[in-house]
Amino acid sequence: MIRLLRFGLMALLALCAATLPASAHPHVWVSVKVEVVWTPDGKVAAVKHRWQFDDAYSSYAVQGLDANRDGVYSREELADLAKVNTESLADTEFFTVVKADGKRQAFGAPTDYWLDHADGKLTLNYTLPLREPVAAKRTLILDVYDPTFFVDFSYADGDDAVKLAGGPAGCAVQLSRPKKPDPKGQGLSEDYFANANMGFQFASKVIIACP
C-alpha cells in the first residue's frame, strides 16, 4: 500500500486539488518552465512543461525507487512514477489553461514524459498537445495554476522560464508574476483562503502576441 501511494502521489495531489475545501493553502511548491510549440504552418500545437518540485515532495516521492542503490535516481527507475503522475493530471486538466484569441483550448493525451532527479529535487517533464492545433491571430494566453491553491505553481526565475519553438518572427512574450502570500500561510486566517478559485489570483500569466 505504501508503494502504491508513493507511485500515485501526483494522482493524490490531483484528487486533493479537486476535492479539498477551499480553506486549503499550498502544501506543494512547483517551479515551472514552459515551451510553446508551433506547427510549420503557424499554428499553436503543444506546451512542453518542466515542473520542478520542492525538496520535501521530492524526497518523499523517490523513497525506495533507487533500485540498484547507487545513490542516483535514473530516468529508468523513475519511469513508472512519471507515467502515473502524468496520466493522473488529466483529472485536473493538467493545471493548464491555454486560450487562443480568447477561446479556451482542449488538450490531447500527454506525451514524451519523464522524471529526472538532481540536487535533491524531482522534475517532471512532459509535452501537452492541444487536441487540435490552433491559430492565435491576436494573442495566446497561458496559465498554469491550481484553483484551490493546494499546489503553488510559480514560473522559474530567469529569462528562460517561457520559450517559443517555431513561432512567427517578432512574437512578444509578457510574463506577470503576482505577489504570493507567505509560503507557509503564517499570519493568515483560514478565511483568507476561503475562495474556491483563489489559486487564479496568484497565478502567473503568460501573454504571447505575434504579428
Salt bridges, closest charged atoms under 4 A:
GLU87 OE2 - LYS83 NZ 2.70
GLU93 OE1 - ARG104 NH2 3.11
ASP116 OD2 - ARG50 NH1 3.19
ASP143 OD2 - LYS205 NZ 3.06
ASP152 OD1 - LYS180 NZ 2.54
ASP160 OD2 - LYS33 NZ 3.05
GLU190 OE2 - HIS25 NE2 3.60
